[in-house]
Amino acid sequence: MSPLTEDDGAQVARPSESRRDPSWLRERLDTWLKSHEGPGAQVTAVDIPSANGMSSETLLVSARVDGADHDLVARVAPMPDSDPVFGSYDLDGQYRLIRHVAEHTDVPVPRLWWSEPDPAPLGAPFFVMSRVDGDVPPDVMPYTFGSWVSEGTPEQQRRLMTESVGVLAKIHAAPLPSVGVPVVEPGEDPLRSHVRRLREFYRWASEGRAGAPLIERGFAWVDEHMPEPSEPVLCWGDARIGNIMYRDFTPVAVLDWEMATLGPRELDVAWMIFIHRFFQDITELAGMAGLPDFLTRDDVAAEYKRQTGHPPADLDFYTLYAALIHAVVMYRIQCRAIHFGQADEPADPDDMIMHRASVEAMMAGTYWSSVAERGES
């Protein structure tokens, strides 16, 4: 078992505090807004939420445009000296991808206002969208530990699952975009392209370090068990309920598109399944019941088939690949925490991966049978 506790996981899963000053941001944004919308436009307030994202920074902005007050959100690329989670950030690409989704589907996304790819105004590119009111399943502490999700009735939880899978179905039905997704190299299929980029990210994250043997074994397993190519769709990438805002257990805003890609639809289906299992496993480790009957693999797969006619295939592969993606991201986040003095270097690099036991069980082919033995699916 990893020496990381749940509280440690909550700490390292967020960047260190913002290096941007709110008053400086308000002045700079006000000047920028006036240059775009005229002298009558005004930024009246900028707040930095205490719980910010894992990568790009979120700013809550109050502004007056065309005589009306608006509550806005600015997503800003991280400062270089913050040792960002990812090596590069294409905020303008995300903006254009969200616009593509808004134009071609009825997926609920916030209204987009502006994209500023020039780093000069704030020191980094940013885009601005409307603020949406609603509830988000918390990551810290996870919603499985007790939240509005766990307190919902079985019918409400079922509605949340059905509607969330419906978000995936709608995204996957969108025309393939030409913006906001990585380019697939000639001779590659989208899945192998995705694996190659994940391996490149891991090499970047582990540069100057010994690396994590578990992750390297995971890549070898993926190479050995790679399924046949399938028709690619637009994949959201970070397809989890923690990136959806809900009202009455129904999605009202789909957020965080930086991991969007072209690939098999199972990338999103398996990610939604796995991320819930990740939280559920942590909850059970803490001796709590959690939500064992929520977002189960069988229910998500059956609902996806019902809504799309496509039965998700090779879920043993794709759920393990989701666990590997998460392992690489967690490894990078833990490296970052060590860099900032928030965590100590472990004797075993695999202890930097909170769900190492799950990854090992998946590779051994015992994970899902053990879940079933506990009465889950």
Protein Blocks (a to p, Z undefined) as FASTA:
>chain_A
ZZbdfklmmmmmpccddfbdfklmmmmmmmmmmmmnojkbccfbdcddfbdcfkbccddd
dddeehiacdddddddddfklopabfbdcfklmmmmmmmmmmmmccdcdddfbdcfbfkl
nopacddddddddddddfbdcfklopfklmpcfklmmmmmmmmmmmmmmmmmpccdfehi
acddehiafklmmmmmmmmmmmmmmgoiabjfklmmmmmmmmmmoccdddddddehlacf
klccceehiafbdehjllgccddfklmmmmmmmmmmmmmmmmmmnopabjmkgoifklmm
mmmmmmnopacehklmmmmmmmmmmmmmmmmmmmmmmmnopaccdfblklmpmklmmmmm
mmnopmmmmmmmnopZZ
